[in-house]
Amino acid sequence: MSASIDHAWLPPVAGSRRDLKGLTSMHFRAAMAIPSVIIVVSFCGACRQAPGTARSMEQESNIREAVFRYQMNEWSKNGPVSSLVCLDVMGTDPSDEFMKRLIPGAIRAIKASQCDRIQVHEYNRPAEKQTHQPATILSEGEVHWESDERAHLEGSYDCGMSCSGGFKFQVSKIHGKWTVVETTSLWVT
């Protein structure tokens, strides 16, 4: 007496004759509904204003501009080590469109990739690659949303040996404009 094995409970193997064997129209409709639900959920998820969506990218850019302007303003008020800053956003250069927003003022802003470290006396310091003009690197990390009108991010400055620090910048949207409302020092060298 040979034992009969019922393979109906096993999942079909792609490419085998069994992958369509016994597939009823009800099974087919159910199988087709799953990707449809996934697509609807994906599109619905894109409707929210979450970090990384096209809708919030503009807001994140506005937040970054407010924080960079705040840093440059504070830097110039406190007697800047240099009148040039190199901007870094999460390890990459800001876009050309973003750089156009920062009209030259007391402090000139360029992309971080345009800067390098040069030897000055016994230590290295940031400087513009072409001119070797001393510079300060201002970096910003990820924007963390707390609400539609409140967020924070970490940022830092680096102007050479024993001249760097990190901060948490709290920003709020006040009268339609992003503004740094609080800073917390995280570290200093």
C-alpha angles and dihedrals in degrees: 000000000000121000115239115220118206107217094180092100093056117093114253117262112234111250095017123114088245095064091081099023111115094006106149125198088254091056090047093051091048092049091050093047094061096065089044091055091047092051092048091049090048093052092044090052089054090058092069119089097243127152110278097030120119090246095056096038089079091049091048089050090052090050092050091049091052092050095046091048090049091051093047092047092050090045092054094045092053096051105269121237085219138010091224129077129190112212124218126181113194092327097314138085120269114249122268089248090055092049091053088061091064101072110196112268132149088325123042117219125209134167118278091240088065090062134075138172117264132189113255113177105310100341142056122246135177117266140163109273096226102043103020087229109163112257143178121230114224114194132187130195134203120321111240112203118218096172138335089281103032133060142145138210138179122243139172144196129217120189098158141284112357089000110099140094145169131227142183110228117204111201132188133186105242119181089345095307128103112239134180104242101172140013128197121195110231101177142346134194 
